[in-house]
Amino acid sequence: MGHCRESEFKPLKIAVLTLSDTRDETTDTSGAFLVDAITAAGHVLADRRIIKDDKYQIRAVISAWIADPEVQVIISTGGTGFSGRDNTPDAVAPLFDKPIEGFGELFRHLSYVELGTSTVQSRAIGGVANGTAIFCLPGSTGACRTGWNGIIKEQLDARHRPCNFVAHLKAPSQE
């Protein structure tokens, strides 16, 4: 794991996408939690959007961010369950160059400790596309807290050993 030799924190440019048919900026507590957590950790919010849980709208926004040199990480919240309107994994997984199988597995393990067997209905996924890490979390604020604090925060810190995702991300533009 020689790619993890950084001794300094590197702020990343992270976009947050909330998928909901009912939430807006004032009621999106999950997106607000992620924005606060991202900035508290020292990262930069690259963009934040709320869109309907529609497979093609999701793909359009995620694809644009994957192609954007200013976005290194995407975190989505919502649309990972089993209802007819839960489209996130189906929309996003085909965009991955490499899936991060361990992300969903570890998320469900951490969630099991909190929720018990109901975690089997979570379809949380992660992957990398064009040097952009993508993490798709359930829509509850608690699930976002579990995903951020239990996995994502450390994996987006260049100092985390023995490995992290920072070395695998596209380089940010120099401002």
N, C-alpha and C positions, 0 to 999 in steps of 0.2 A: 504494500500500500504506500509506495514511495511518493505518490502524487499529493499527499497531505503533509506538506512541509511548511505551511504558512504559520507565522507566529503573530501576525497582525490580523485584526478584524478587517474585513472588506465589505463595506456597505453594498448591498445588491439592490437592483431596481425591480420592484415587485408589483405586479398588477393583481387586483382583487376583483373577482366576478361573482356577483350574487345572482342565483337563478331562482326566480320566484314569480308567481302570477299575482301575488298579493302585496309584497313588500315594496317600500319606497325608502328614500334616504332617512326618513324619520323613524321607520319601524324596522330597519335592517340591523338588528343587534348583532347578528353573526358577522356581517361585513364590517361593522363598526369595531367589533372585537379584533378582527384580523388587522384592520388598519392601525389600531392602537398598538397591537402587539408588534407589528412590523416596524413601526416608527420607534417604539420603546426599545427594540433590539438594536436600533441604529441603522436600519435599512431605509430605503427611499421608496415612497409610494409612487409608482410609475403611472398608474391609472386605476380608476375604480368605476365599475359599471354595475347596474342592476338591469337584467333583461328577463323576459319570460322564458320559462323552461321549454324552449323549442329547439329541437335538434339542430336545425339549420342556422338559427340565430347564434346558438352556442358555438357551432363550428366556425361561423364567420368571425366572431369576436376573438375566439382562441387562435384561429389561424392568423388573423391580423397581428396579434401580439407575438405569436411565434416568429413571424417575419420581421417584426419591429426590432431594430438593434438596441433600442432603449429599454426593452423588457427582457430580463434574465430569468424571472420566475413568475409563474401564474398560480394563484390559489383561488379555487372556486369553492363556493358553498351552496349546497342545495342540489336537488335532483338526483340523489344517489340511492334512493330507496326503491321500492317495488311497485309504487302506484303507476297508473297509466301515464301520468305527467312527469315521471322521473326519467329523464333522458340523458343526463350528464355522461355516464360511462359509455353509453352507446354512441354519443356524439363525439366524445373526446378520444377514446381509445384508438380509433383508426388513424388519428393524427400522430401518434407516438412513433418515433424512430426506435426507441427502446422502452418497453414498459419497466416500471419499478415494482415487480411483484411483491417484494418485501414490504412496501409501503402499506398496501391494503391489508396484508396479513398482520403486520404489527399494529396497525390502527384497530383492527377488529380484536386483537388480543387485549390492547389497552382498554378498549371500549367494553369488552366482556367483564373486566374487573369492575367497571362502573355500572353496567346495565344488565349483565347476565346474558342469557341466550338471545335476547332481542337484537344483539349485535349481528346475528347472521343475516339480518335484512339490510345491512349496510353494504353498498357496493362502492365504497371509497376506493379510488385508484390513484396511481401516480405513474409518471413517465417522463421521458425527455424527448424533445423534438427541436431540431435546429439549435441545439445548445441552450434550450429553455427548459427548466424543470417545471413540471406541471403537477399539482396536487389537487385532487377533487375530493372535497370533504362533504359530509352531510350538512343539512341546513340549520341544525340547532347550534346555539351559541356554545353549549357544553361540548358538542362534538368538535367544533372549531378550536376550543380551548384544549381538548384532548390531543387533537392532531398537531396543533402548534407547539404546545408545551412538551408533548411526549415524543415528537419526532422532528417536525419541520424546523423548529428553532435551531437545534443542534446541527442538523444537516445543512443548514444555510450559513453556518459559522465556519470560516476557513481554518480556525484554530482547533476545531473539534477533531479528536483522534479516536480511533485509528484512521477514519476516513470520513469524508463529507462530499457534498455535491458541487462545491464551489469550483473546483478544478475542471469540472465537466461543462461549465456554463460558458456561453459566449461572452467575450470581453465587452464591457460597457464602452460607450463612446467617451472620448476625453472632452470634457467641457472646459 
